Amino acid sequence: MKKMLIFAITILSILVIITFITNKETNSEKTTSVETINYYENQITPEQLQQDISNHKTKIVYFYKPACPHCSRISPIVVPLAKDMNIDMQVMNLEDYQNGWNMFQIKGTPTIISYKDGKEINRILGEQSRETFKNWFENNK
């Protein structure tokens, strides 16, 4: 009986140690894999954008919602891509600026719109491939 008790305690101790080590490794991976990149730094308000359009400024604006799963997948693609291509793409959070939906005829997120000479020139909607976004940016600089 004593041997059985020692055996059970040993097995239980090993399981506790394995669980502890596994949890520690998982937590370590989570903290190192979390990126601190803010893809939404270059914000523009609807009023600012409307004024820039009225002043015939060339603009590329990325309309997004933080809770949008498609936006969270393409933001790590389009924001660095625009930066690498020397495009000053500004972003508008449609959760913060609800009036942006109607003001700029946004039907869904993500949407990227190019404005030139006071008019909308082109837009790209939804989740697309990196190559599609790259081609769109090249054609809408």
TAMOVEN-V900063 format. One record per residue. N is the residue number from 0. RES is the residue in one letter. NEAR is the number of other C-alpha atoms within 10 Angstrom. Layout:
N | RES | NEAR
N | RES | NEAR
This chain:
0 | M | 6
1 | K | 7
2 | K | 8
3 | M | 9
4 | L | 10
5 | I | 11
6 | F | 12
7 | A | 12
8 | I | 12
9 | T | 12
10 | I | 12
11 | L | 12
12 | S | 12
13 | I | 12
14 | L | 12
15 | V | 12
16 | I | 12
17 | I | 12
18 | T | 11
19 | F | 12
20 | I | 12
21 | T | 12
22 | N | 12
23 | K | 11
24 | E | 10
25 | T | 11
26 | N | 12
27 | S | 11
28 | E | 11
29 | K | 10
30 | T | 9
31 | T | 8
32 | S | 9
33 | V | 8
34 | E | 8
35 | T | 6
36 | I | 8
37 | N | 10
38 | Y | 15
39 | Y | 16
40 | E | 11
41 | N | 14
42 | Q | 16
43 | I | 19
44 | T | 16
45 | P | 19
46 | E | 13
47 | Q | 11
48 | L | 20
49 | Q | 16
50 | Q | 13
51 | D | 17
52 | I | 18
53 | S | 12
54 | N | 12
55 | H | 14
56 | K | 15
57 | T | 18
58 | K | 24
59 | I | 25
60 | V | 20
61 | Y | 27
62 | F | 25
63 | Y | 23
64 | K | 18
65 | P | 14
66 | A | 9
67 | C | 12
68 | P | 12
69 | H | 16
70 | C | 21
71 | S | 16
72 | R | 13
73 | I | 17
74 | S | 18
75 | P | 13
76 | I | 18
77 | V | 22
78 | V | 21
79 | P | 14
80 | L | 17
81 | A | 19
82 | K | 11
83 | D | 10
84 | M | 12
85 | N | 10
86 | I | 17
87 | D | 16
88 | M | 22
89 | Q | 20
90 | V | 20
91 | M | 22
92 | N | 19
93 | L | 19
94 | E | 14
95 | D | 11
96 | Y | 14
97 | Q | 11
98 | N | 13
99 | G | 20
100 | W | 16
101 | N | 9
102 | M | 11
103 | F | 14
104 | Q | 9
105 | I | 18
106 | K | 10
107 | G | 14
108 | T | 21
109 | P | 23
110 | T | 17
111 | I | 24
112 | I | 19
113 | S | 21
114 | Y | 21
115 | K | 18
116 | D | 14
117 | G | 16
118 | K | 14
119 | E | 15
120 | I | 14
121 | N | 14
122 | R | 16
123 | I | 16
124 | L | 15
125 | G | 13
126 | E | 18
127 | Q | 15
128 | S | 11
129 | R | 13
130 | E | 10
131 | T | 12
132 | F | 19
133 | K | 16
134 | N | 10
135 | W | 16
136 | F | 20
137 | E | 12
138 | N | 10
139 | N | 18
140 | K | 16
